[in-house]
């Protein structure tokens, strides 16, 4: 068996789409490393590696050789929250950026002001310093900017140069470095340039202001990007730090990480439930809105499940912990959201392809721009150099790398806050394309819980006697219809008696002796096989569109239970919303045609596929796909898993089986289909935001590069435009947080 592990680790130093591709390529080359996916917005790399062929030190070295730093997990990482390490790193990075930006700003302002006013005659008349001394002061201030806050660009560029690579750091470093070195030579060694008036060839302000503006852009970008992870932060904040457990008949308060499965935990009104469990004493109303998106409190009683992070409103109760740590619902939700936010949408392939050749092309264009202006147009060297710098700076592909992942992060976060878990970015994009939706009936459109709709009595039998005989014999059965009869009797306070000579007949029914009378319960064929007398009652039996259970006492028909599955309260409204989205809707079920069509008519579905065996559900999806339909399948059971996997988009109801949820692309935490239309609307809006982002990312470069090449763009304005392009893309993605779905 292969010893594989999947990790998601943070990478320091990534700034643009080119960085993403470089890290991916460095890891894909390693033996035993697969499924590499790098996300610029989260600054994380997710990969699967075979421990027999690769280790983390080797993987870390490959990333370092590419010019970046991989943050390896600490030994205690198992006790940390999923993003605690990232929080520490992002806060540290933000504070470091802020410190360097302020330092650079304090020095850049006087550099820019002095450089401007030194060109005026009144400054020379007023200043006690010669122009040579003024330029040396500018050199000193700019040097501090270059080698302290600006060193990040040059260090990364040097690492990349050693591997014959380049990214946006290269563009900034070459641009500002050219202006700085040229100006430094003009001030310290003017004879080398043979300049008649070297004081007119000083561009320290260009280098200083460009670095300051780019640092400002990165600072604003880092602050905005931190807001894209707000969904995960809120989820993590739901879990309390401590829990009160009953230990040796005493209440003891312990840390949440010390809670073990099986502990008895007390929760009082107004408190958050610490972990998942099942109530063993007491009752209450629970606010589950932060998990399911449903605002109405849910009443909970003994044997009902409670979820960690939800709020106990008005009652006190004791529950037994059934899942702790990474096994809790909230931990699984965080895992889902993190994985989705770290994944790539197919639409990002376009950006990746462009980014792979973008920087080399830009450097080539900048050199061509310089040569045309200097050699062909005959402008002075310094003017051609400024045009070269402007092209280099305006073309930084930061916004291109952020366009897709920031929108995906906000979109998946918005989904999670509405009880919609999206497995990956591809799933979100697939939801945008579907035109057909197939709904499983039981547990999806209906509650999957049969209930007795009515009981018909025959041949003069007493209702109480019939129900007593029914619940007594059905008490020995595990059949869902038997459970419905038991629940019906329980509501009327009629409880099982003793039964003897009990027998079960698969697919037919049950027999036994109750209170000295022979009882036969099951379908009509069961009664006919036991020679039950109907005495002409057949014409008076009113069967509904559900299932029926016949009861005979001493070989005479005594009663007929009509049992039906209950349509979920949300089904009719949600199906109407799906129709409004112009989707073809199908209901898929193993029930008989009569039952299926009755349910479909009540919820407004025209297309019904009935009498389908579990193993054939996937074939139904295949048939629809063969007709050119893009299909979404919604289900909750193990038997739905093949169909969920076959569909272009699989949607699982959260209360369904683990296998169904694992197979699906989208999981609705709510126990109903409400959320399908929300997921599709979310997909529409996220894809629209991505396209807007890509437009803005491209338009900056499409317009900016020619303008810079024509000599119409000052390098400092180019730096400001480049910085604002990244901020505008992230800000546009954050608009999604306020979207109604």
C-alpha positions as CSV (number, residue, x, y, z in Angstrom):
1,X,0.0,0.0,0.0
2,X,1.4,3.4,-1.0
3,X,2.3,5.7,1.9
4,X,0.7,8.9,0.6
5,X,-0.2,12.2,2.4
6,X,-1.8,15.4,1.2
7,X,-0.7,18.7,2.7
8,X,-1.5,22.3,2.3
9,X,1.4,24.6,3.3
10,X,2.1,28.3,3.1
11,X,4.7,29.7,0.7
12,X,6.5,33.0,1.3
13,X,7.6,35.3,-1.4
14,X,4.9,34.7,-4.1
15,X,3.6,38.0,-5.6
16,X,2.2,37.2,-9.0
17,X,0.9,34.6,-11.4
18,X,4.4,33.8,-12.6
19,X,5.4,32.9,-9.0
20,X,2.5,30.4,-8.9
21,X,3.6,28.6,-12.0
22,X,7.3,28.6,-10.9
23,X,6.4,26.9,-7.5
24,X,4.1,24.4,-9.3
25,X,6.8,23.5,-11.8
26,X,9.5,23.0,-9.1
27,X,7.3,20.5,-7.3
28,X,5.9,18.7,-10.2
29,X,9.5,17.7,-11.2
30,X,10.0,15.8,-8.0
31,X,9.5,12.1,-7.9
32,X,6.6,11.0,-5.7
33,X,4.9,14.5,-5.7
34,X,1.6,14.8,-7.5
35,X,-1.6,16.9,-7.6
36,X,0.3,20.1,-7.1
37,X,-1.9,23.2,-6.8
38,X,-0.6,26.7,-5.9
39,X,-3.0,29.5,-4.9
40,X,-1.7,33.1,-4.9
41,X,-4.6,34.5,-2.9
42,X,-4.1,32.1,0.0
43,X,-0.3,31.9,-0.6
44,X,-0.6,28.1,-0.2
45,X,0.5,25.1,-2.1
46,X,-1.5,21.9,-1.8
47,X,0.1,18.6,-2.9
48,X,0.1,14.9,-2.4
49,X,3.4,13.1,-1.9
50,X,4.6,9.5,-1.5
51,X,6.7,9.3,1.7
52,X,8.6,6.4,0.2
53,X,10.0,8.6,-2.6
54,X,9.9,12.2,-1.3
55,X,10.2,13.9,2.1
56,X,9.3,17.4,3.2
57,X,12.9,18.6,3.4
58,X,13.4,17.7,-0.2
59,X,10.2,19.4,-1.2
60,X,11.1,22.5,0.8
61,X,14.5,22.6,-0.9
62,X,12.9,22.5,-4.4
63,X,10.7,25.5,-3.4
64,X,13.7,27.3,-2.0
65,X,15.7,26.7,-5.2
66,X,12.8,28.3,-7.1
67,X,13.2,31.4,-5.1
68,X,10.6,31.0,-2.4
69,X,10.2,29.6,1.1
70,X,7.9,26.7,2.1
71,X,6.6,27.0,5.7
72,X,6.8,23.4,7.1
73,X,4.3,22.3,9.7
74,X,5.4,22.5,13.3
75,X,5.4,19.3,15.5
76,X,2.4,20.7,17.5
77,X,0.5,21.6,14.4
78,X,-2.0,18.8,15.1
79,X,-3.5,20.8,18.0
80,X,-3.7,24.1,16.0
81,X,-6.8,25.3,14.3
82,X,-6.8,24.9,10.5
83,X,-5.7,28.4,9.8
84,X,-3.9,29.4,13.0
85,X,-0.5,29.0,11.4
86,X,-1.6,31.1,8.4
87,X,-3.1,33.7,10.7
88,X,0.3,34.1,12.5
89,X,2.1,34.3,9.2
90,X,-0.3,36.7,7.5
91,X,-0.3,39.1,10.6
92,X,3.5,39.0,10.7
93,X,3.7,39.7,6.9
94,X,1.2,42.5,7.1
95,X,3.0,44.2,10.0
96,X,6.3,43.8,8.2
97,X,4.9,45.4,5.1
98,X,3.3,48.2,7.1
99,X,6.6,48.9,8.8
100,X,8.6,48.9,5.6
101,X,6.0,51.0,3.8
102,X,5.9,53.7,6.5
103,X,9.8,53.7,6.5
104,X,9.9,54.0,2.7
105,X,7.1,56.7,2.7
106,X,8.9,58.9,5.3
107,X,12.1,58.9,3.1
108,X,10.4,59.0,-0.3
109,X,8.4,62.2,0.4
110,X,11.5,64.4,1.0
111,X,13.3,62.7,-2.0
112,X,10.4,63.6,-4.3
113,X,10.0,67.1,-2.9
114,X,13.7,67.9,-2.9
115,X,14.1,66.5,-6.4
116,X,11.2,68.7,-7.7
117,X,12.2,72.0,-6.1
118,X,15.9,71.6,-6.7
119,X,15.2,72.3,-10.4
120,X,14.0,75.8,-9.5
121,X,16.3,78.9,-9.5
122,X,14.9,80.1,-6.1
123,X,15.9,76.9,-4.4
124,X,19.6,77.3,-5.4
125,X,19.5,80.9,-4.3
126,X,18.0,79.9,-0.9
127,X,19.8,76.6,-0.2
128,X,23.2,76.9,1.6
129,X,24.1,73.5,0.0
130,X,25.4,73.0,-3.5
131,X,23.6,70.9,-6.0
132,X,26.2,68.2,-5.6
133,X,25.5,67.9,-1.9
134,X,21.7,67.9,-2.5
135,X,22.1,65.0,-4.9
136,X,24.3,63.1,-2.4
137,X,21.5,63.5,0.2
138,X,19.0,62.2,-2.3
139,X,21.4,59.3,-3.0
140,X,21.7,58.5,0.7
141,X,17.9,58.6,1.3
142,X,17.2,56.5,-1.8
143,X,19.9,54.0,-0.9
144,X,18.2,53.4,2.5
145,X,14.9,52.7,0.6
146,X,16.5,50.4,-1.9
147,X,18.4,48.3,0.7
148,X,15.9,48.2,3.5
149,X,12.2,48.0,2.4
150,X,13.2,47.5,-1.3
151,X,15.6,44.7,-0.7
152,X,12.8,42.1,-1.0
153,X,12.6,42.8,-4.8
154,X,16.3,42.4,-5.4
155,X,16.9,39.3,-3.2
156,X,14.0,37.5,-4.9
157,X,15.2,38.6,-8.4
158,X,18.7,37.4,-7.7
159,X,17.5,34.0,-6.6
160,X,15.4,33.7,-9.7
161,X,18.2,34.9,-12.0
162,X,20.4,32.1,-10.7
163,X,17.8,29.7,-12.1
164,X,17.3,31.8,-15.3
165,X,13.8,32.8,-14.2
166,X,12.0,36.1,-13.7
167,X,8.8,37.4,-12.2
168,X,7.2,40.7,-11.1
169,X,10.0,41.2,-8.6
170,X,12.4,41.1,-11.5
171,X,10.4,43.8,-13.3
172,X,10.4,46.1,-10.2
173,X,14.1,45.4,-9.4
174,X,15.3,46.0,-13.0
175,X,13.2,49.1,-13.3
176,X,14.1,50.8,-10.0
177,X,17.6,49.4,-10.1
178,X,18.2,51.0,-13.5
179,X,17.1,54.4,-12.3
180,X,19.1,54.1,-9.0
181,X,22.3,52.9,-10.6
182,X,22.2,55.4,-13.4
183,X,21.5,58.2,-10.9
184,X,24.2,57.0,-8.6
185,X,26.8,57.0,-11.3
186,X,25.7,60.5,-12.4
187,X,26.2,61.8,-8.8
188,X,29.4,59.9,-7.7
189,X,31.1,59.2,-11.0
190,X,29.8,61.8,-13.5
191,X,32.8,61.5,-15.8
192,X,31.9,57.9,-16.6
193,X,28.7,59.1,-18.4
194,X,30.3,62.1,-20.0
195,X,27.3,64.2,-19.0
196,X,27.5,68.0,-19.5
197,X,25.2,68.6,-16.7
198,X,24.8,65.5,-14.5
199,X,22.4,67.2,-12.1
200,X,19.7,67.1,-14.8
201,X,20.0,63.3,-15.0
202,X,19.1,62.3,-11.4
203,X,16.1,59.9,-11.0
204,X,16.3,58.9,-7.4
205,X,12.7,60.0,-6.9
206,X,11.7,57.5,-9.6
207,X,13.3,54.6,-7.8
208,X,12.1,55.7,-4.3
209,X,8.5,56.5,-5.3
210,X,8.1,53.3,-7.4
211,X,9.2,51.1,-4.4
212,X,7.0,53.1,-2.0
213,X,3.9,52.8,-4.3
214,X,4.4,49.1,-4.9
215,X,4.8,48.5,-1.1
216,X,1.6,50.5,-0.6
217,X,-0.2,48.4,-3.2
218,X,1.0,45.2,-1.5
219,X,-0.1,46.5,1.9
220,X,-3.6,47.4,0.7
221,X,-3.7,44.0,-1.1
222,X,-2.7,42.1,2.0
223,X,-5.3,43.9,4.1
224,X,-8.0,43.2,1.5
225,X,-6.9,39.5,1.0
226,X,-7.2,38.9,4.8
227,X,-10.9,39.7,4.4
228,X,-11.4,37.0,1.9
229,X,-10.7,34.4,4.6
230,X,-13.3,35.9,7.0
231,X,-15.6,32.9,6.5
232,X,-13.1,30.5,7.9
233,X,-12.2,32.9,10.7
234,X,-15.8,33.1,11.7
235,X,-16.2,29.3,11.6
236,X,-13.1,28.9,13.8
237,X,-14.4,31.5,16.2
238,X,-17.6,29.5,16.7
239,X,-15.9,26.9,18.9
240,X,-15.6,27.9,22.6
241,X,-12.3,27.5,24.4
242,X,-13.6,25.4,27.2
243,X,-16.2,22.8,28.0
244,X,-17.9,21.6,31.3
245,X,-17.8,17.9,31.6
246,X,-19.1,15.6,34.3
247,X,-16.3,13.7,35.9
248,X,-16.7,11.6,39.0
249,X,-20.2,13.1,39.5
250,X,-18.7,16.6,39.5
251,X,-18.6,19.4,37.0
252,X,-15.1,20.1,35.7
253,X,-14.1,22.8,33.2
254,X,-11.5,21.7,30.7
255,X,-9.9,23.1,27.5
256,X,-11.7,22.2,24.3
257,X,-8.7,20.3,23.0
258,X,-8.9,18.0,26.0
259,X,-12.5,16.9,25.4
260,X,-12.6,13.2,24.5
261,X,-15.2,11.2,22.7
262,X,-17.7,9.8,25.2
263,X,-17.4,12.7,27.7
264,X,-20.6,13.9,29.3
265,X,-20.9,17.7,28.7
266,X,-23.3,20.2,30.3
267,X,-24.6,23.2,28.3
268,X,-26.5,26.1,29.9
269,X,-28.7,28.7,28.2
270,X,-26.8,31.1,26.0
271,X,-23.7,29.0,25.7
272,X,-22.1,27.6,22.6
273,X,-22.1,23.8,22.3
274,X,-18.4,22.8,22.4
275,X,-18.3,19.6,20.3
276,X,-20.7,17.3,18.4
277,X,-22.8,14.9,20.5
278,X,-26.2,13.4,21.4
279,X,-28.5,14.7,24.1
280,X,-29.0,12.2,27.0
281,X,-30.8,14.5,29.4
282,X,-32.9,17.7,29.0
283,X,-34.0,19.6,26.0
284,X,-33.6,23.0,24.4
285,X,-33.9,25.1,21.2
286,X,-30.7,25.4,19.3
287,X,-29.6,28.3,17.0
288,X,-27.9,26.4,14.1
289,X,-27.9,29.4,11.7
290,X,-24.1,29.7,11.7
291,X,-23.8,26.1,10.4
292,X,-26.9,25.6,8.2
293,X,-27.8,29.2,7.3
294,X,-31.3,28.5,8.7
295,X,-32.4,31.3,11.0
296,X,-35.3,29.4,12.7
297,X,-34.1,27.7,16.0
298,X,-34.4,23.9,16.1
299,X,-36.0,22.1,19.0
300,X,-33.8,19.3,20.4
301,X,-34.8,16.5,22.8
302,X,-33.2,13.3,24.2
303,X,-31.4,11.2,21.5
304,X,-31.2,14.2,19.2
305,X,-27.8,15.2,17.7
306,X,-26.2,18.6,18.5
307,X,-23.4,20.3,16.6
308,X,-20.4,22.0,18.0
309,X,-20.4,25.8,17.5
310,X,-24.2,26.2,17.6
311,X,-25.8,28.2,20.3
312,X,-28.1,26.8,23.1
313,X,-30.9,29.3,23.5
314,X,-33.2,28.5,26.4
315,X,-32.8,25.1,28.1
316,X,-30.0,23.2,29.9
317,X,-29.1,19.8,28.8
318,X,-26.4,17.1,29.1
319,X,-25.0,15.4,26.0
320,X,-22.5,12.7,25.2
321,X,-19.6,13.8,22.9
322,X,-19.7,11.7,19.7
323,X,-17.0,13.7,17.7
324,X,-14.2,15.9,18.8
325,X,-11.3,17.8,17.2
326,X,-10.9,17.3,13.5
327,X,-13.9,14.9,13.4
328,X,-16.5,17.5,14.3
329,X,-18.9,18.9,11.8
330,X,-17.4,22.4,12.1
331,X,-13.9,21.1,11.5
332,X,-15.0,19.2,8.4
333,X,-16.7,22.3,7.1
334,X,-13.5,24.3,7.6
335,X,-11.6,21.6,5.8
336,X,-14.1,21.7,2.9
337,X,-13.9,25.5,2.6
338,X,-10.1,25.6,2.9
339,X,-9.7,23.0,0.2
340,X,-12.2,24.8,-2.1
341,X,-10.4,28.1,-1.5
342,X,-7.1,26.6,-2.4
343,X,-8.3,25.0,-5.6
344,X,-8.2,26.3,-9.2
345,X,-11.1,26.9,-11.5
346,X,-10.8,25.8,-15.1
347,X,-11.2,29.4,-16.2
348,X,-7.9,30.2,-14.5
349,X,-6.0,28.1,-17.1
350,X,-6.1,31.1,-19.4
351,X,-4.5,33.4,-16.9
352,X,-1.9,30.7,-16.1
353,X,-1.0,30.3,-19.8
354,X,-0.5,34.0,-20.2
355,X,1.5,34.3,-17.0
356,X,3.9,31.6,-18.1
357,X,5.2,33.8,-20.9
358,X,4.2,37.2,-19.6
359,X,7.4,38.4,-17.8
360,X,9.9,37.3,-20.5
361,X,7.7,39.1,-23.1
362,X,7.5,42.3,-21.0
363,X,11.3,42.4,-20.5
364,X,11.7,41.9,-24.2
365,X,9.2,44.7,-25.0
366,X,10.9,47.0,-22.5
367,X,14.3,46.4,-24.1
368,X,12.8,47.0,-27.6
369,X,11.2,50.2,-26.3
370,X,14.6,51.4,-25.1
371,X,16.4,50.6,-28.3
372,X,13.8,52.2,-30.5
373,X,13.8,55.4,-28.5
374,X,17.5,55.6,-28.1
375,X,18.9,54.2,-31.4
376,X,16.1,54.9,-33.9
377,X,14.3,57.9,-32.5
378,X,17.6,59.4,-31.2
379,X,16.3,60.7,-27.8
380,X,18.7,61.0,-24.9
381,X,19.7,57.9,-23.0
382,X,17.9,59.1,-19.8
383,X,14.6,59.6,-21.7
384,X,14.8,56.2,-23.3
385,X,15.7,54.7,-19.9
386,X,12.5,56.2,-18.3
387,X,10.3,54.7,-21.1
388,X,12.1,51.3,-20.4
389,X,11.4,51.6,-16.7
390,X,7.7,52.6,-17.3
391,X,7.1,49.5,-19.5
392,X,8.7,47.3,-16.9
393,X,6.7,48.6,-14.0
394,X,3.2,49.0,-15.6
395,X,3.3,45.4,-16.8
396,X,3.7,43.6,-13.4
397,X,1.1,40.7,-13.5
398,X,0.0,40.9,-9.9
399,X,-3.7,41.5,-10.7
400,X,-3.7,38.6,-13.2
401,X,-2.7,36.1,-10.4
402,X,-5.3,37.4,-8.0
403,X,-8.3,37.6,-10.4
404,X,-9.6,34.1,-10.0
405,X,-8.5,32.9,-6.5
406,X,-9.8,35.9,-4.6
407,X,-13.2,35.5,-6.2
408,X,-13.2,31.8,-5.5
409,X,-12.2,32.4,-1.8
410,X,-15.0,34.9,-1.3
411,X,-17.6,32.8,-3.2
412,X,-16.9,29.6,-1.3
413,X,-16.9,31.5,2.0
414,X,-20.3,33.0,1.1
415,X,-21.5,29.5,0.3
416,X,-20.3,28.1,3.7
417,X,-22.1,30.9,5.6
418,X,-25.3,29.9,3.8
419,X,-24.9,26.1,4.5
420,X,-23.5,25.3,1.1
421,X,-20.2,23.5,1.1
422,X,-18.3,23.6,-2.3
423,X,-15.6,20.9,-2.7
424,X,-13.5,22.8,-5.2
425,X,-13.4,25.7,-7.7
426,X,-14.2,23.4,-10.6
427,X,-17.5,22.5,-8.9
428,X,-18.4,26.1,-8.6
429,X,-17.7,26.7,-12.2
430,X,-19.7,23.5,-13.2
431,X,-22.8,24.8,-11.4
432,X,-22.7,27.7,-13.8
433,X,-23.1,25.4,-16.8
434,X,-25.8,22.9,-15.8
435,X,-29.1,22.9,-17.7
436,X,-30.7,19.8,-16.2
437,X,-31.2,18.8,-12.6
438,X,-32.2,15.3,-11.4
439,X,-33.7,15.0,-7.9
440,X,-33.8,11.8,-6.0
441,X,-37.2,11.4,-4.4
442,X,-36.7,9.8,-1.0
443,X,-34.8,11.9,1.5
444,X,-34.4,14.7,-1.0
445,X,-37.8,15.9,-2.3
446,X,-39.4,14.0,0.6
447,X,-38.3,13.6,4.2
448,X,-37.5,9.9,3.7
449,X,-39.6,9.1,6.7
450,X,-42.9,7.2,6.1
451,X,-45.9,8.2,8.2
452,X,-49.4,6.7,8.5
453,X,-51.8,9.0,6.7
454,X,-54.9,7.0,7.7
455,X,-56.2,3.6,8.9
456,X,-59.3,2.0,7.4
457,X,-61.2,-0.6,9.6
458,X,-63.1,-3.6,8.3
459,X,-65.4,-6.4,9.4
460,X,-66.4,-4.7,12.7
461,X,-63.0,-4.7,14.3
462,X,-62.2,-2.2,17.0
463,X,-59.6,0.5,16.2
464,X,-57.7,0.0,19.4
465,X,-57.5,-3.7,19.0
466,X,-56.3,-3.4,15.4
467,X,-53.6,-0.9,16.4
468,X,-52.5,-3.0,19.4
469,X,-52.1,-6.1,17.2
470,X,-50.3,-4.0,14.5
471,X,-47.7,-2.4,16.8
472,X,-47.1,-5.6,18.7
473,X,-46.2,-7.6,15.6
474,X,-44.4,-4.7,13.9
475,X,-42.3,-4.2,17.1
476,X,-40.3,-7.2,16.0
477,X,-39.6,-5.7,12.5
478,X,-37.0,-3.3,11.3
479,X,-38.9,-2.3,8.2
480,X,-39.5,1.5,7.7
481,X,-43.3,0.9,7.2
482,X,-43.4,-1.0,10.5
483,X,-41.7,1.9,12.2
484,X,-44.3,4.2,10.9
485,X,-47.0,2.0,12.4
486,X,-45.2,1.9,15.7
487,X,-44.9,5.7,15.7
488,X,-48.6,6.0,14.9
489,X,-49.5,3.8,17.8
490,X,-47.2,5.6,20.1
491,X,-49.0,8.9,19.4
492,X,-52.3,7.3,20.5
493,X,-50.5,5.8,23.6
494,X,-51.1,2.2,22.4
495,X,-48.0,0.1,23.2
496,X,-46.9,-3.4,22.1
497,X,-48.1,-6.5,23.9
498,X,-46.5,-9.9,23.9
499,X,-46.1,-11.9,20.7
500,X,-45.4,-15.6,20.2
501,X,-44.8,-17.8,17.1
502,X,-43.4,-14.8,15.3
503,X,-42.4,-15.3,11.7
504,X,-41.1,-12.9,9.0
505,X,-41.5,-13.4,5.3
506,X,-39.1,-11.4,3.1
507,X,-40.9,-9.0,0.8
508,X,-44.3,-10.0,2.1
509,X,-44.9,-9.4,5.8
510,X,-45.2,-10.9,9.3
511,X,-47.2,-13.4,11.3
512,X,-47.6,-14.1,15.0
513,X,-49.9,-14.8,17.9
514,X,-51.1,-11.7,19.9
515,X,-53.5,-12.1,22.8
516,X,-54.3,-15.6,21.6
517,X,-55.2,-14.4,18.1
518,X,-53.4,-15.1,14.8
519,X,-52.1,-11.9,13.3
520,X,-51.1,-11.5,9.7
521,X,-49.6,-8.1,8.6
522,X,-48.1,-7.2,5.2
523,X,-49.0,-6.6,1.6
524,X,-52.0,-8.0,-0.1
525,X,-50.1,-11.0,-1.6
526,X,-49.1,-11.9,2.0
527,X,-52.8,-12.0,3.1
528,X,-53.8,-14.0,0.0
529,X,-51.1,-16.6,0.7
530,X,-52.5,-17.1,4.2
531,X,-56.0,-17.5,2.9
532,X,-57.3,-14.3,4.6
533,X,-61.0,-13.7,3.9
534,X,-61.8,-10.2,2.5
535,X,-65.6,-10.8,2.7
536,X,-66.1,-8.4,-0.3
537,X,-64.2,-5.6,1.4
538,X,-61.9,-5.1,-1.7
539,X,-64.2,-2.5,-3.2
540,X,-64.2,-0.4,-0.1
541,X,-60.4,-0.2,0.3
542,X,-59.2,3.3,-0.5
543,X,-55.5,3.2,-1.4
544,X,-53.6,6.4,-1.6
545,X,-50.5,6.9,-3.8
546,X,-48.2,5.7,-1.1
547,X,-47.7,2.2,0.4
548,X,-50.3,0.1,2.2
549,X,-50.0,-2.4,5.0
550,X,-52.9,-4.9,5.5
551,X,-53.7,-6.3,8.9
552,X,-55.7,-9.6,9.4
553,X,-56.9,-11.0,12.7
554,X,-57.8,-14.7,12.8
555,X,-57.8,-14.8,9.0
556,X,-60.2,-11.9,8.5
557,X,-59.3,-8.5,7.1
558,X,-59.2,-6.1,10.1
559,X,-57.6,-2.9,8.7
560,X,-55.5,-1.3,6.0
561,X,-52.8,1.4,6.8
562,X,-52.1,3.9,4.1
563,X,-48.5,5.0,4.6
564,X,-46.8,7.8,2.6
565,X,-43.6,9.6,2.6
566,X,-43.9,13.3,3.6
567,X,-42.9,16.0,1.1
568,X,-40.4,18.4,2.7
569,X,-41.7,21.8,3.4
570,X,-39.1,23.4,1.3
571,X,-39.4,21.2,-1.8
572,X,-42.3,23.0,-3.6
573,X,-40.7,26.5,-3.2
574,X,-37.2,25.3,-4.2
575,X,-38.4,23.5,-7.3
576,X,-40.2,26.7,-8.4
577,X,-37.0,28.6,-8.0
578,X,-35.2,26.0,-10.1
579,X,-37.8,26.4,-12.8
580,X,-37.2,30.1,-12.7
581,X,-33.6,29.4,-13.6
582,X,-34.8,27.6,-16.8
583,X,-33.6,24.2,-15.8
584,X,-35.0,20.9,-16.9
585,X,-36.1,19.1,-13.7
586,X,-36.4,15.3,-13.4
587,X,-37.4,13.2,-10.4
588,X,-35.6,9.9,-10.1
589,X,-37.0,7.1,-7.8
590,X,-37.2,3.4,-7.3
591,X,-40.9,3.8,-6.4
592,X,-43.7,2.6,-8.6
593,X,-45.0,4.9,-11.3
594,X,-48.2,5.7,-9.5
595,X,-46.5,6.8,-6.3
596,X,-43.8,8.7,-8.1
597,X,-46.2,10.6,-10.3
598,X,-48.3,11.6,-7.3
599,X,-45.4,13.1,-5.5
600,X,-44.1,14.8,-8.7
601,X,-47.5,16.4,-9.3
602,X,-47.6,17.8,-5.8
603,X,-44.2,19.5,-6.1
604,X,-44.6,20.6,-9.7
605,X,-42.3,18.2,-11.6
606,X,-43.3,17.0,-15.0
607,X,-40.4,14.6,-15.9
608,X,-40.6,11.5,-13.8
609,X,-38.3,8.5,-14.0
610,X,-39.6,5.7,-11.8
611,X,-39.0,2.0,-11.0
612,X,-35.3,2.5,-11.2
613,X,-33.0,0.1,-9.3
614,X,-30.2,1.7,-7.3
615,X,-27.5,0.3,-9.6
616,X,-29.3,1.8,-12.6
617,X,-29.4,5.4,-11.4
618,X,-26.0,6.2,-12.9
619,X,-27.2,4.9,-16.3
620,X,-30.1,7.3,-16.2
621,X,-27.6,10.2,-15.8
622,X,-25.5,8.8,-18.6
623,X,-28.6,8.6,-20.9
624,X,-29.4,12.3,-20.2
625,X,-25.8,13.3,-20.8
626,X,-25.8,11.4,-24.1
627,X,-28.7,13.7,-25.2
628,X,-26.3,16.6,-24.7
629,X,-27.6,17.7,-21.3
630,X,-25.3,19.0,-18.6
631,X,-26.6,17.3,-15.5
632,X,-26.6,18.0,-11.8
633,X,-27.7,15.1,-9.5
634,X,-29.1,15.7,-6.1
635,X,-29.3,12.8,-3.6
636,X,-28.7,11.7,0.0
637,X,-28.3,7.9,0.1
638,X,-25.5,5.4,-0.5
639,X,-27.4,4.1,-3.5
640,X,-27.2,7.7,-5.0
641,X,-23.4,7.7,-4.9
642,X,-22.7,6.3,-8.4
643,X,-25.2,8.8,-9.9
644,X,-23.6,11.6,-8.0
645,X,-20.2,10.6,-9.3
646,X,-21.5,10.2,-12.9
647,X,-23.2,13.6,-13.0
648,X,-21.5,16.7,-14.2
649,X,-22.3,18.1,-10.8
650,X,-23.2,16.1,-7.7
651,X,-25.1,17.7,-4.9
652,X,-25.5,15.8,-1.6
653,X,-28.0,16.6,1.2
654,X,-26.0,17.1,4.3
655,X,-28.0,14.7,6.5
656,X,-27.4,11.9,3.9
657,X,-24.7,9.2,4.0
658,X,-21.0,9.9,4.3
659,X,-20.4,8.2,1.0
660,X,-22.9,10.4,-0.8
661,X,-21.3,13.5,0.7
662,X,-17.8,12.4,-0.1
663,X,-18.8,11.7,-3.7
664,X,-20.7,14.9,-4.3
665,X,-19.2,18.2,-5.5
666,X,-21.5,20.3,-3.4
667,X,-23.0,19.5,0.0
668,X,-26.0,21.2,1.4
669,X,-25.7,21.2,5.2
670,X,-29.4,21.7,5.6
671,X,-31.6,18.6,5.6
672,X,-33.6,19.7,2.5
673,X,-33.0,20.8,-1.0
674,X,-33.2,24.5,-0.2
675,X,-29.8,25.7,-1.3
676,X,-29.6,24.2,-4.8
677,X,-30.8,27.4,-6.4
678,X,-28.5,29.4,-4.0
679,X,-25.5,27.3,-5.1
680,X,-26.3,27.9,-8.8
681,X,-26.8,31.6,-8.2
682,X,-23.6,31.7,-6.3
683,X,-21.8,30.1,-9.2
684,X,-23.3,32.7,-11.6
685,X,-22.1,35.6,-9.5
686,X,-18.7,34.1,-8.8
687,X,-18.0,33.4,-12.4
688,X,-19.2,36.9,-13.4
689,X,-16.8,38.4,-10.8
690,X,-13.9,36.3,-12.1
691,X,-14.6,37.5,-15.6
692,X,-14.7,41.1,-14.4
693,X,-11.4,40.6,-12.5
694,X,-9.7,39.2,-15.6
695,X,-11.0,42.0,-17.7
696,X,-9.5,44.6,-15.3
697,X,-6.3,42.7,-14.9
698,X,-5.8,42.5,-18.7
699,X,-7.1,46.1,-19.5
700,X,-4.4,47.6,-17.2
701,X,-1.7,45.9,-19.3
702,X,-3.3,46.2,-22.7
703,X,-3.7,50.0,-22.3
704,X,-0.7,50.6,-20.0
705,X,2.1,48.9,-21.9
706,X,1.6,50.7,-25.3
707,X,1.1,54.1,-23.5
708,X,4.4,53.5,-21.5
709,X,6.2,52.3,-24.7
710,X,5.1,55.5,-26.5
711,X,6.8,57.6,-23.7
712,X,3.5,59.0,-22.4
713,X,3.6,57.4,-19.0
714,X,5.8,58.5,-16.1
715,X,7.3,55.5,-14.3
716,X,5.9,56.8,-11.0
717,X,2.3,56.9,-12.4
718,X,3.0,53.4,-13.8
719,X,3.8,52.2,-10.3
720,X,0.6,53.7,-8.9
721,X,-1.5,52.2,-11.7
722,X,0.1,48.7,-11.2
723,X,-0.5,48.9,-7.4
724,X,-4.1,50.0,-7.8
725,X,-4.8,47.2,-10.4
726,X,-4.2,44.5,-7.7
727,X,-6.3,46.4,-5.1
728,X,-9.2,46.9,-7.6
729,X,-9.3,43.2,-8.4
730,X,-9.3,42.1,-4.7
731,X,-11.9,44.8,-3.8
732,X,-14.1,43.7,-6.7
733,X,-14.0,40.1,-5.3
734,X,-14.9,41.4,-1.8
735,X,-18.2,42.8,-3.3
736,X,-19.3,39.1,-3.5
737,X,-19.6,39.0,0.3
738,X,-22.6,41.3,0.1
739,X,-24.3,39.4,-2.8
740,X,-27.7,37.9,-2.2
741,X,-28.0,34.3,-3.4
